[in-house]
Amino acid sequence: MAKKITIKAKLKSLDRIKSILKSMTGFYYLERGDSIEVAYLERKDVNGNPESYYILHFGQDSIEISYTEVGYEEAFRRWDVIKKAIPIISQVASYYDLDISDMIKIIDYAINDIFQSVPSNVKEELMKVEQLRTQINTLEKRLAKLEIEKAEIERKLIETSEELEKAMLKLRKYESMSDDMIREKLIEWIKENNGYINTIEFAKYYNLPESRVNDNLDFLVKEKYLKVID
């Protein structure tokens, strides 16, 4: 069942957004009376039926984002769809009276959801995510006090989205394998390579920081799972 995100927005010119949305390549375009839908098919199942997709519905009083969650962790999927939808919404933003505070709340909720999914031991990257989250909260406070240009807010939202995505990519590298799994792979590697291991090559193959590889290798030697031969 598709999930939905709704952004409050009042349409000013249907004709203007038609020409913009029609020109987007790779999207399915459909007019429904006084509203427009654009859809992007990400993946089909083995029978050729749509399995993973997202749809943007541009109505008179709101912009809705519908999406599937098949094969994804919920928090990361929600953020992935929001990240893809923001540039599309930005293209037609000048023809809507957008409730920017509503957009910020939606993004803040998505970030908080990801926040709960992050392993507690990844402290350094967690702090970076918290700092980005604080930046969005700061934007919300500024919005209540100042009359800020809409285009400037949209630019800052996109920049913050891109920085958060980079931080989450780093987090996923750290959480991709547990220490126990790394140790098992190290033992397998050494067995398959006649007792030899190149830690740089191992780290690159499994997309791990070399420091984690060396720490776990030292553990195996210390606990006498492995023996260093001069």
C-alpha positions in Angstrom: 0.0 0.0 0.0 1.4 3.4 -1.0 2.3 5.9 1.7 1.4 9.6 1.3 2.9 13.0 2.3 0.8 16.2 1.9 2.2 19.7 1.6 -0.2 22.7 2.0 -0.1 24.8 -1.2 -2.4 27.1 -3.1 -2.1 26.8 -6.9 -1.9 30.2 -8.8 -1.5 29.0 -12.4 -2.4 25.5 -13.7 -1.2 26.4 -17.2 2.2 27.4 -16.1 2.9 24.2 -14.2 1.6 22.1 -17.1 4.3 23.3 -19.4 7.0 22.7 -16.8 5.9 19.2 -15.7 5.3 18.0 -19.3 8.9 18.8 -20.2 10.4 16.5 -17.5 12.0 13.4 -19.0 11.5 9.9 -17.6 8.2 10.7 -15.8 4.7 9.6 -16.6 2.4 12.7 -17.0 -1.4 12.7 -16.4 -3.9 15.5 -16.2 -6.9 15.0 -13.9 -9.4 17.9 -14.3 -7.9 20.8 -12.4 -4.9 18.8 -11.1 -1.8 17.1 -12.6 0.1 14.0 -11.6 3.7 13.0 -12.5 5.0 9.5 -11.7 8.4 7.9 -11.8 8.7 4.1 -12.0 11.8 2.9 -10.2 11.5 -0.9 -10.4 9.2 -3.6 -11.8 8.6 -7.1 -10.2 9.4 -10.4 -12.0 6.0 -10.2 -13.8 6.6 -6.7 -15.1 4.2 -5.0 -12.7 5.2 -1.7 -11.0 6.8 -2.5 -7.7 8.7 0.6 -6.6 7.5 4.1 -7.7 6.6 7.6 -6.5 3.9 10.0 -7.7 3.6 13.7 -7.2 0.0 15.1 -7.3 -0.2 18.8 -8.0 -3.7 19.9 -6.9 -5.5 23.2 -6.3 -4.9 23.3 -2.5 -2.0 20.9 -1.9 0.9 18.9 -3.3 0.8 15.2 -2.4 3.7 12.7 -2.7 2.6 9.0 -2.8 5.2 6.2 -2.8 5.8 2.5 -2.3 8.0 1.0 0.4 8.7 -2.4 -1.1 12.3 -3.6 -0.3 13.2 -0.5 1.8 13.6 0.4 5.4 10.7 2.9 6.1 12.6 5.9 7.4 15.3 5.8 4.7 12.6 5.3 2.0 10.6 8.3 3.2 13.8 10.5 3.1 14.8 9.1 -0.3 11.4 10.1 -1.8 11.5 13.6 -0.2 15.0 14.2 -1.5 13.8 13.3 -5.0 10.6 15.3 -4.8 12.1 18.6 -3.6 13.8 19.5 -6.9 10.6 18.8 -8.8 8.5 20.9 -6.4 11.1 23.7 -6.6 10.5 24.0 -10.4 6.9 24.9 -9.9 7.1 26.7 -6.6 6.8 30.2 -8.0 3.3 29.2 -9.3 2.1 28.1 -5.8 1.6 29.8 -2.5 3.6 27.2 -0.6 3.3 26.8 3.2 7.1 26.7 3.7 6.7 25.9 7.5 4.7 22.8 6.5 7.5 21.7 4.3 10.0 22.2 7.0 8.0 20.2 9.5 7.7 17.3 7.0 11.5 17.3 6.4 12.2 17.6 10.1 9.9 14.6 10.8 11.7 12.6 8.2 15.1 13.5 9.7 13.9 12.6 13.2 12.7 9.2 11.9 16.1 8.5 10.4 17.7 9.7 13.6 15.9 6.9 15.5 17.2 4.3 13.0 20.9 5.2 13.4 23.1 2.8 15.6 23.9 4.5 18.9 27.6 3.7 18.7 28.3 5.8 15.6 28.8 9.0 17.6 30.7 11.2 15.2 28.3 10.9 12.3 25.4 11.1 14.6 26.6 14.5 15.7 26.8 15.7 12.1 23.1 14.6 11.5 22.1 16.5 14.7 23.9 19.6 13.5 22.0 19.5 10.2 18.7 18.9 12.1 19.5 22.0 14.1 20.0 24.0 10.9 16.5 23.1 9.8 15.0 24.1 13.2 16.8 27.4 12.9 15.2 28.0 9.5 11.8 27.4 11.1 12.5 30.0 13.9 13.7 32.6 11.3 10.6 32.0 9.3 8.4 33.1 12.3 10.4 36.3 12.8 11.4 37.4 9.4 9.9 37.8 6.0 12.3 35.7 4.0 12.3 35.2 0.2 10.7 31.9 -0.8 13.4 31.1 -3.4 16.1 31.5 -0.7 14.4 29.1 1.7 14.0 26.5 -1.1 17.7 26.8 -1.9 18.7 26.3 1.7 16.3 23.3 2.0 17.9 21.6 -1.0 21.5 22.3 0.3 20.6 20.9 3.7 19.0 17.8 2.0 22.2 17.2 0.0 24.4 17.5 3.1 22.2 15.2 5.1 22.4 12.6 2.3 26.2 12.7 2.4 26.2 12.2 6.1 23.8 9.3 5.8 26.0 7.6 3.2 28.9 7.8 5.6 26.7 6.3 8.4 25.7 3.4 6.2 29.3 2.5 5.5 29.9 2.3 9.2 26.8 0.2 10.0 27.0 -2.1 7.0 28.9 -4.9 8.8 29.2 -5.8 12.5 32.5 -6.5 14.1 31.7 -10.2 14.4 31.0 -10.3 10.7 34.2 -8.5 9.8 36.1 -11.0 11.9 34.5 -14.0 10.1 35.3 -12.4 6.8 38.9 -11.8 7.9 39.4 -15.5 8.8 37.8 -16.6 5.5 40.0 -14.3 3.5 43.2 -15.5 5.3 42.2 -19.1 4.7 41.5 -18.5 1.0 44.8 -16.7 0.6 47.1 -19.2 2.2 47.5 -17.3 5.5 48.1 -13.9 3.9 46.0 -10.7 4.0 46.4 -7.2 2.5 44.3 -5.0 4.8 44.0 -2.2 2.2 42.6 -4.6 -0.4 40.2 -6.2 2.2 38.9 -2.8 3.3 38.3 -1.7 -0.3 36.6 -5.0 -1.2 34.1 -4.7 1.7 33.8 -0.9 1.6 35.1 -0.5 5.2 37.5 2.0 6.9 40.9 0.4 7.1 41.1 1.4 10.8 38.1 -1.0 11.5 39.8 -3.8 9.6 43.1 -3.4 11.6 41.2 -3.2 14.9 39.4 -6.4 14.3 42.5 -8.1 13.0 44.4 -7.1 16.2 41.5 -8.5 18.2 41.7 -11.9 16.4 45.5 -12.0 17.1 45.1 -11.0 20.7 42.4 -13.6 21.4 44.6 -16.2 19.6 42.2 -16.9 16.7 45.1 -16.0 14.5 48.8 -16.3 14.9 51.3 -13.9 13.3 54.2 -15.7 11.6 57.4 -13.7 11.0 
